[in-house]
Amino acid sequence: MLEKINSPEDVKRLNTEEKKQLAEEIRKYIIEIVSENGGHLASNLGVVELTIALHSIFDLPKDKIVWDVGHQTYVHKIITGRREELKTLRKLNGIAGFPKSKESDTDCFNTGHSSTSISAALGMARARDIKGEDNSVLAIIGDGALTGGMALEALNDTGWSQTRMTVILNDNEMSISKNIGGISMLLSKLRTKRTYNKSSDVAKKVILKIPGIGKPIVKIVRRMKRSIKQLIIPKMFFEDIGFRYLGPVNGHDMEELERMLKISKQLEGPVLIHVLTKKGKGYPIAEQNPDKFHATSPFTIETGESKKEKKKDYSKVLGEKLVELAKKNDKIVAITASMKDGTGLTKFAKQFPKRFFDIGIAEQHAIGVAAGMAKEGVIPVVPIYSSFYQRAYDQVIHDVAIQNLPVIMCVDRAGVVGADGETHQGTLDMSFFRLVPNLTIMAPKDFKELEAMLEFAVSLNKPVIIRYPRGGEDEKKLEKQEKLELGKAEILKEGKDLSIFAIGKMVARAMNLAEKIEKEQPDMTVEVINVRFLKPIDKETIKQSIQKTKQVITIEDGTIINGLATAVQEMILEEELQEIKVKNYAYPDKYIEHGAVEELEKIYGLDIETMKGDFENIFLNSDCKKVTK
């Protein structure tokens, strides 16, 4: 059946039984591909019937479907003519794991972060009305994403506006970790409506069969039901803010889904369809471990075991060190935005449940809460992925930095992360955090330095950024570990002919580069400096090194703008250092596509071979831009 599907029109021609068969074949196909390529598995398996039903009822690209987060669009991509391309999922130059309008006009809006779909869909619906068009607009949003403030802002505006559009709430009781909070409680109560309605229908049929008194009893019961219902099901939140609420509906019942979608097309104003799905549906191992299979590396289908050996990573190192520090200091707390496992806080949550706070997918709120705690003498540690810290930028400035509050902000997944692409690459954080007064910005060269930085931050009593990459440390071990001093760089290797300044994971690469250069140029010595602090930067150590060698290389895993490269060049100009040769290695001023980290580093010239070749062509041949006053 799957091989016959090359467009949504092919789906529309199928009968119900054929669609059920297609659903099972799609599940098998997705499991096969993700087991080889890695990707988001459980969320995609959960929306198979929903996606088929959507394409059965609506006409894309005329109708618009905005997928919140967008990691659950593999089924949609298969149906919209990208079945074969899915085999290249998340690979360099292959198909993306998220909606991309450049791939297909049926991907009407690019997404990657949560809680954005309702806003975008409302904007499209309003544009449609202004232009006098008549297409349908839908937003698909998960219950986890509904905890995000932007989603609630959009619900508020949509309900009040009475604009014709549909929100489909994909309720699987999960985001990445199990959902928490008031919205989750509300949805739990709404889910009881399904059981309540079924039992009510059965009772009604039985009572109506009683001769003579059946109908009068039903009328009495109906009046009582309105009162009883308020005890079982609270007043509908969604209806109270302006939505027509439909559901809950079984998200794996194709006929019922199509019936609800048809009804939504006929209604005026905003409609919300509450769809209940099972994350990992159809693959028992993922059903039992939906958090593990939310996003997975390649795995063995029969066992669910990863094909890659699990190694120690920066997130785990941070979590273990945090537990160690928390045992000695009862003021330390940990805050997560629904990413306990991904940021290494699982052990902390178990050992210190009263000092661990999962606030849902709400990064702005996470920093606001942390600021309030810090104001009252608590030491909050807040690990959030680099690309998600973008969402809390105003709170970092307004709530933390202006008041100079000691919040420790751990920027996980800094630098290029690879296969998730533009929306998840962490190349911008050094650039935008460097602009903020009062912040101390650090990046460790290895696991030991991360531990030292976390301990240093706890005692500093200032707002701190500690950024570190996804995965493990470089294979090259760096033995030297100088004690941390605020704003002090570490000279790893002294030299007289070339200065290499590096920060974070690129320090090990700088040492490798120095060794290769000295091996091929025996008469040269290379100085390598681990900058450690982007802010405050160690101007004196950097200046002395530049004055000595007159030749400079900077290496960082962030954008070329306003990071280490900019800081060093600013200092050269400020200090009026003359005739200095400079070569900067960083990512360009653009959004970085998906692909393996090693592939992307080679494309953008951050690999050892490119750097070594540049040294020979530029420094030895004197063909380099010169930074002067």
C-alpha positions in Angstrom: 0.0 0.0 0.0 2.8 2.4 0.9 4.4 2.3 -2.5 1.1 3.5 -4.1 1.2 6.8 -2.0 2.9 9.6 -3.8 0.6 12.5 -2.9 -2.3 13.3 -0.6 -4.7 12.6 -3.5 -3.6 8.9 -3.3 -4.6 8.8 0.3 -8.0 10.4 -0.4 -8.8 7.5 -2.8 -8.4 4.8 -0.1 -11.2 3.3 1.9 -11.0 2.9 5.7 -9.5 -0.6 5.7 -6.9 0.5 3.2 -6.0 3.5 5.4 -5.5 1.2 8.4 -3.2 -1.0 6.3 -1.3 2.1 5.2 -0.9 3.2 8.8 0.7 0.0 9.8 3.1 0.1 6.8 4.0 3.7 7.5 4.9 2.7 11.1 7.1 -0.1 9.9 8.8 2.1 7.4 9.5 4.9 9.9 10.9 2.4 12.5 13.2 1.0 9.8 14.5 4.4 8.8 15.0 5.8 12.3 16.7 2.7 13.4 19.4 3.4 10.8 19.5 7.2 10.8 18.3 8.2 14.3 15.6 10.7 14.8 12.3 11.4 16.6 10.5 8.0 16.7 7.9 7.9 19.5 6.2 11.2 18.5 5.9 10.2 14.8 4.5 6.7 15.6 1.8 8.4 17.7 0.4 10.7 14.9 0.1 8.2 12.0 -3.7 7.9 12.0 -4.1 11.6 12.7 -1.8 12.6 9.8 -3.6 10.3 7.4 -7.0 11.7 8.5 -5.8 15.2 8.0 -4.7 14.5 4.4 -8.0 12.7 3.8 -10.1 15.8 4.7 -8.0 18.8 3.9 -6.3 19.9 0.6 -2.7 20.9 0.9 -1.1 23.3 0.0 -4.3 25.4 -0.3 -5.2 24.5 3.3 -2.4 25.2 5.8 -1.2 22.9 8.6 1.3 24.3 11.0 3.1 21.6 13.1 4.2 22.6 16.5 7.9 21.7 17.1 7.7 19.8 13.8 9.6 16.7 14.8 6.4 14.6 14.3 6.2 15.3 10.5 7.7 12.1 9.1 4.3 10.7 8.2 3.3 14.0 6.6 6.5 13.9 4.5 5.9 10.4 3.4 2.3 11.3 2.2 3.4 14.5 0.5 5.7 12.8 -2.0 8.9 12.4 0.1 8.7 8.7 0.8 12.1 7.8 -0.8 13.8 11.0 0.4 13.0 9.9 3.9 15.8 7.4 3.6 18.2 10.4 3.7 16.5 11.7 6.9 18.8 14.1 8.9 21.8 13.4 6.7 23.9 16.1 5.0 22.0 17.3 1.9 19.2 14.9 2.8 15.7 15.5 4.1 15.3 17.5 7.3 13.7 16.1 10.5 11.5 19.2 10.7 9.1 21.0 8.3 11.0 22.9 5.6 9.1 25.0 3.1 12.1 24.7 0.7 11.4 20.9 0.6 7.7 21.1 -0.2 4.9 23.7 -0.5 2.9 21.5 1.8 5.3 22.5 4.6 3.7 25.9 5.0 5.7 27.1 8.0 9.2 26.1 9.3 9.2 25.0 12.9 11.6 23.5 15.4 10.8 24.9 18.8 7.7 24.3 20.8 4.6 26.4 21.5 4.8 28.5 18.3 2.1 26.9 16.0 -1.0 28.6 17.2 0.5 32.0 16.8 1.7 31.3 13.2 -1.6 29.6 12.3 -3.6 32.6 13.6 -1.4 34.9 11.6 -2.1 32.9 8.4 -5.9 32.8 9.2 -6.0 36.5 9.6 -4.0 37.0 6.4 -6.5 34.7 4.6 -9.4 36.8 5.8 -7.7 40.1 4.7 -7.2 38.6 1.3 -10.8 37.3 1.1 -9.8 33.7 0.6 -11.5 30.6 2.0 -8.9 28.0 2.9 -8.7 26.1 6.2 -5.9 26.8 8.7 -4.9 24.3 11.4 -2.3 24.2 14.2 -1.2 20.8 15.5 0.1 21.2 19.1 1.1 18.7 21.8 0.0 18.8 25.4 3.6 19.4 26.5 3.9 22.4 24.2 0.7 23.8 25.6 2.7 24.6 28.8 4.7 27.2 26.9 3.7 30.8 27.5 3.6 31.6 23.8 0.9 28.9 23.3 -1.3 30.3 26.0 -0.8 33.9 24.7 -1.9 32.6 21.3 -5.0 30.7 22.7 -6.0 33.9 24.5 -5.8 35.9 21.3 -7.4 33.3 19.0 -10.4 32.7 21.3 -11.1 36.4 21.6 -10.6 37.1 17.9 -13.2 34.5 16.8 -11.1 33.9 13.7 -12.0 30.7 11.8 -9.2 28.2 12.4 -8.7 24.8 14.1 -6.3 23.8 16.9 -5.7 20.1 17.2 -4.4 19.2 20.6 -2.4 16.1 20.3 -2.6 14.8 23.9 -0.2 11.9 24.6 0.5 13.0 28.2 4.2 13.4 27.3 6.6 16.1 26.0 10.1 14.7 26.2 9.7 13.8 29.9 6.3 13.2 31.4 4.3 16.4 31.6 3.7 18.3 34.8 1.9 21.4 35.9 -1.6 22.8 35.9 -2.3 22.4 32.2 -1.4 18.7 32.5 -3.9 18.5 35.4 -6.6 20.2 33.3 -6.1 17.8 30.4 -6.2 14.8 32.7 -9.7 16.0 33.9 -10.8 16.6 30.3 -9.7 13.0 29.4 -12.3 11.7 31.9 -15.0 13.1 29.6 -14.4 10.3 27.2 -15.2 7.6 29.8 -18.0 9.7 31.2 -19.8 10.1 27.9 -19.5 6.4 27.0 -21.0 5.3 30.3 -23.7 7.9 29.9 -24.7 6.6 26.5 -24.9 3.0 27.7 -27.1 4.0 30.7 -29.4 6.0 28.5 -30.0 3.1 26.1 -30.9 0.8 29.0 -33.3 3.3 30.7 -35.2 4.0 27.5 -36.1 0.4 27.2 -38.2 0.5 30.4 -41.9 0.6 29.3 -43.8 3.7 30.2 -41.3 5.4 32.5 -38.2 5.2 30.4 -38.4 8.6 28.7 -39.5 10.6 31.8 -36.5 9.1 33.7 -34.1 10.1 30.9 -35.4 13.7 31.1 -34.9 13.9 34.9 -31.5 12.3 34.5 -30.5 15.0 31.8 -31.3 17.7 34.3 -29.3 16.0 37.0 -26.5 15.3 34.6 -25.7 19.0 34.1 -25.0 19.2 37.9 -23.2 15.9 38.1 -21.1 16.8 35.1 -19.7 19.8 36.8 -18.4 17.5 39.6 -16.7 15.2 37.2 -15.6 17.6 34.4 -14.7 21.1 35.4 -16.0 24.0 33.3 -14.3 23.8 30.0 -11.3 26.1 29.9 -11.2 26.2 26.1 -14.9 27.0 25.7 -14.6 29.7 28.3 -11.9 31.5 26.3 -13.8 31.3 23.0 -13.2 27.9 21.4 -15.6 25.3 20.3 -14.3 22.2 22.1 -14.6 18.8 20.3 -13.5 15.6 22.0 -11.7 13.9 23.5 -11.4 11.6 20.4 -9.4 8.4 20.0 -6.4 9.5 17.9 -6.0 6.0 16.5 -9.6 5.7 15.3 -9.4 6.8 11.6 -13.2 7.1 11.1 -13.8 9.1 14.3 -10.9 11.4 13.5 -12.2 12.1 10.0 -15.7 12.7 11.4 -14.4 15.3 13.9 -12.3 17.0 11.2 -15.3 17.3 8.9 -17.3 18.9 11.7 -14.5 21.4 12.4 -14.6 22.5 8.8 -18.3 23.4 9.1 -18.0 25.5 12.3 -17.4 29.2 12.4 -14.8 30.7 14.7 -11.9 28.9 16.5 -12.3 25.2 17.1 -10.2 22.9 19.3 -10.2 19.2 18.8 -8.8 17.2 21.7 -7.1 14.1 20.3 -5.8 11.3 22.5 -2.8 9.5 21.1 -0.2 7.0 22.4 3.4 8.0 22.0 5.4 5.1 20.3 2.2 3.5 19.1 2.8 0.2 17.2 6.3 -0.4 18.5 6.0 -1.9 22.0 9.5 -1.0 23.1 8.8 2.7 22.3 5.4 2.5 23.9 7.0 1.4 27.1 9.9 3.9 26.9 8.5 6.9 25.1 11.0 9.3 26.7 13.9 7.2 25.5 12.5 7.0 22.0 11.5 10.6 21.8 14.8 11.3 20.0 17.1 8.4 19.5 20.3 7.5 17.9 20.4 4.4 15.5 19.1 1.3 17.3 18.5 -2.4 16.8 14.7 -2.9 16.1 14.4 -6.3 17.8 15.8 -5.0 21.2 15.6 -1.2 21.0 19.3 -1.1 22.1 21.4 1.7 20.7 23.9 0.8 18.0 26.3 3.4 19.4 28.2 2.8 22.6 27.0 5.1 25.3 29.9 7.2 26.5 30.2 9.8 29.2 29.1 13.2 28.1 29.1 16.8 29.3 25.5 16.7 30.5 26.1 13.7 32.7 29.3 15.2 34.1 27.5 18.3 35.0 24.7 16.4 36.7 27.0 14.3 38.7 29.1 17.3 39.9 25.9 19.1 40.8 24.8 16.3 43.0 28.3 16.3 44.7 28.0 20.0 45.3 24.4 19.9 46.5 25.3 17.4 49.2 27.6 20.0 50.7 25.4 23.0 50.1 21.7 22.9 50.8 21.1 26.2 49.0 21.8 24.6 45.6 18.6 23.8 43.5 18.2 22.6 39.9 15.6 23.8 37.5 14.7 22.2 34.1 12.3 23.2 31.3 11.0 19.6 30.8 14.5 18.3 29.9 15.5 16.5 33.1 17.1 13.5 31.3 18.6 15.4 28.4 20.4 17.9 30.7 21.8 15.3 33.1 19.5 16.1 36.1 17.9 12.6 36.6 20.2 11.7 39.5 19.7 15.1 41.1 15.9 14.8 40.9 16.0 11.5 42.6 18.4 12.5 45.4 17.0 16.0 46.0 13.3 15.9 45.0 12.4 19.0 47.1 15.3 21.0 45.5 14.4 19.9 41.9 11.9 21.9 39.8 10.5 20.8 36.4 8.6 23.8 35.3 7.4 22.5 31.9 8.3 23.8 28.4 8.7 27.3 29.6 12.3 28.6 29.4 11.3 32.2 30.2 9.5 31.1 33.3 12.5 29.0 34.3 14.8 32.0 34.4 12.2 34.2 36.1 11.8 31.6 38.8 15.6 31.2 39.2 15.9 35.0 39.5 13.3 35.0 42.3 15.1 32.2 44.1 18.5 33.9 43.8 17.1 37.1 45.2 16.2 35.2 48.3 19.6 33.6 48.8 19.1 30.3 47.0 21.6 29.1 44.3 19.7 28.0 41.2 21.4 26.0 38.5 19.5 26.0 35.2 20.7 23.7 32.4 18.9 24.5 29.1 20.0 23.7 25.5 21.7 26.6 23.7 19.0 27.0 21.0 16.3 27.1 23.7 18.1 29.7 25.8 17.3 32.1 22.9 13.7 31.9 24.2 14.7 33.3 27.7 17.0 36.1 26.5 14.8 38.9 27.9 14.7 37.2 31.3 18.4 36.7 31.4 18.8 40.5 30.8 15.9 41.9 32.7 15.4 39.5 35.6 19.0 38.2 36.2 21.7 40.5 34.8 20.3 43.9 35.6 19.9 42.8 39.3 23.3 41.0 39.2 21.7 37.9 40.7 23.7 34.7 41.1 21.9 32.4 38.7 24.1 29.7 37.2 22.9 29.3 33.6 24.3 26.1 32.0 24.2 26.3 28.2 24.0 22.6 27.0 24.4 21.6 23.3 26.5 24.7 22.6 28.0 24.9 19.1 26.9 22.8 16.2 24.8 19.8 17.3 24.4 18.2 13.9 21.3 16.4 12.5 18.5 18.5 14.0 19.6 21.5 11.8 19.1 25.2 11.9 16.6 25.4 14.7 18.7 23.4 17.1 22.3 24.5 16.3 23.8 26.3 19.3 26.1 28.7 17.5 24.6 32.0 18.6 24.8 31.9 22.5 28.3 33.4 22.9 27.4 36.2 20.6 24.1 37.3 22.3 25.3 36.7 25.8 28.5 38.7 25.3 26.3 41.8 24.8 24.8 41.5 28.3 26.4 43.5 31.1 27.2 41.7 34.4 27.4 38.2 32.9 30.5 36.0 33.4 30.8 33.7 30.4 32.9 30.5 30.6 33.5 27.4 28.4 35.4 24.3 29.6 38.0 22.6 27.5 37.2 19.2 29.0 35.2 17.4 31.7 37.5 18.3 34.6 37.3 22.0 33.7 33.5 21.8 33.5 33.5 20.4 37.1 35.8 23.2 38.2 33.7 25.9 36.5 30.5 24.7 38.1 32.2 24.7 41.6 33.7 28.1 40.8 30.3 29.5 39.7 28.6 28.3 42.9 31.1 30.4 45.0 31.2 33.4 42.7 27.9 35.1 43.7 27.4 36.5 40.2 25.3 35.6 37.2 27.2 33.0 35.2 27.0 31.4 31.8 28.8 28.0 31.4 28.5 26.7 27.8 29.5 23.2 26.8 28.9 21.0 23.7 26.8 17.9 23.1 28.5 14.6 23.6 31.9 13.8 25.0 35.3 15.4 25.2 38.0 15.3 22.5 40.1 12.2 22.2 43.2 14.3 22.9 43.6 14.5 26.6 44.8 17.8 28.1 46.7 17.2 31.3 47.3 20.7 32.4 44.5 22.0 34.8 45.3 25.4 36.3 43.1 26.7 39.1 40.3 29.0 37.9 40.6 32.7 38.5 37.9 35.1 37.4 38.8 36.4 33.9 42.1 34.5 33.8 43.2 32.5 30.7 45.3 29.4 30.8 48.6 29.1 28.9 48.7 25.4 27.8 51.8 25.7 25.7 54.3 28.5 25.3 55.8 29.5 21.9 57.3 32.5 20.1 56.1 32.3 16.5 52.3 31.9 16.5 49.5 32.4 19.1 46.4 30.2 19.0 43.5 31.3 21.2 40.7 28.8 21.6 37.7 28.4 23.9 35.6 25.4 25.0 35.8 22.2 22.9 38.1 23.9 20.4 41.0 24.0 22.9 41.9 20.4 22.2 41.8 21.1 18.5 44.1 24.1 19.0 46.7 21.8 20.7 46.4 19.3 17.9 47.0 22.1 15.3 50.0 23.4 17.2 51.6 19.9 17.3 51.1 19.4 13.6 52.5 22.8 12.7 55.6 22.3 14.9 56.1 18.8 13.4 56.2 20.2 9.8 58.0 23.4 10.8 60.7 22.4 13.3 62.1 25.9 13.6 58.7 27.2 14.8 57.1 27.2 18.3 53.4 27.7 18.8 51.7 29.2 21.9 48.3 27.8 22.8 46.0 29.7 25.2 42.8 28.3 26.6 40.8 31.6 26.9 38.4 30.0 29.4 36.5 33.3 30.0 34.9 35.0 27.0 33.7 37.6 29.6 35.6 39.1 31.3 38.4 38.2 28.8 42.0 38.1 29.9 43.3 41.0 27.9 46.7 41.1 29.5 47.7 37.5 28.8 46.3 37.7 25.2 48.0 41.0 24.6 51.4 39.7 25.7 51.1 36.7 23.5 50.2 38.7 20.4 53.0 41.2 21.0 55.4 38.3 21.2 54.3 36.3 18.1 52.6 38.9 15.9 50.7 36.0 14.3 47.2 35.0 15.6 44.7 32.2 15.1 41.4 32.1 17.0 39.2 29.0 17.1 35.6 28.8 18.5 32.5 26.7 17.9 30.2 29.7 17.6 29.3 32.4 15.1 32.1 34.6 13.7 30.2 37.7 15.0 30.7 38.9 18.5 32.4 35.8 19.9 36.1 35.1 20.6 37.2 36.4 17.1 35.6 39.7 17.7 36.9 40.0 21.2 40.5 39.5 20.2 40.3 41.8 17.2 38.7 44.5 19.3 41.5 44.2 21.8 44.1 44.5 19.0 42.6 47.7 17.8 42.1 49.1 21.3 45.7 48.4 22.2 46.9 49.8 18.9 48.9 46.7 18.1 50.4 47.1 14.6 51.0 44.7 11.7 49.4 41.7 13.3 48.4 38.7 11.1 45.1 37.2 12.1 43.0 34.2 11.0 39.7 33.5 12.7 37.9 30.1 12.7 34.2 30.1 13.5 30.9 29.5 11.9 29.8 32.1 9.3 26.9 34.6 9.8 24.3 32.2 8.6 22.0 29.4 9.9 23.8 26.1 9.8 22.1 23.2 8.0 21.7 19.6 9.3 24.4 17.0 8.9 27.0 15.2 11.0 29.1 17.5 13.2 32.3 16.3 11.6 30.9 17.0 8.1 29.7 20.5 9.1 33.1 21.3 10.7 34.8 20.3 7.4 32.4 22.4 5.3 33.0 25.5 7.4 36.8 25.0 7.8 37.0 24.1 11.5 38.7 20.7 10.9 42.4 20.2 11.5 43.3 19.6 7.9 41.8 22.8 6.7 43.4 24.8 9.5 46.8 23.3 8.8 46.5 24.0 5.1 45.5 27.6 5.8 48.5 28.1 8.0 50.8 27.0 5.2 49.1 29.2 2.6 48.5 32.2 4.7 51.1 32.6 7.4 54.1 31.2 5.6 53.2 33.1 2.4 52.2 36.3 4.2 48.8 36.3 2.5 46.6 37.3 5.4 44.5 40.3 6.3 46.3 42.6 8.8 44.4 44.2 11.7 45.7 47.7 12.4 44.3 50.8 14.0 
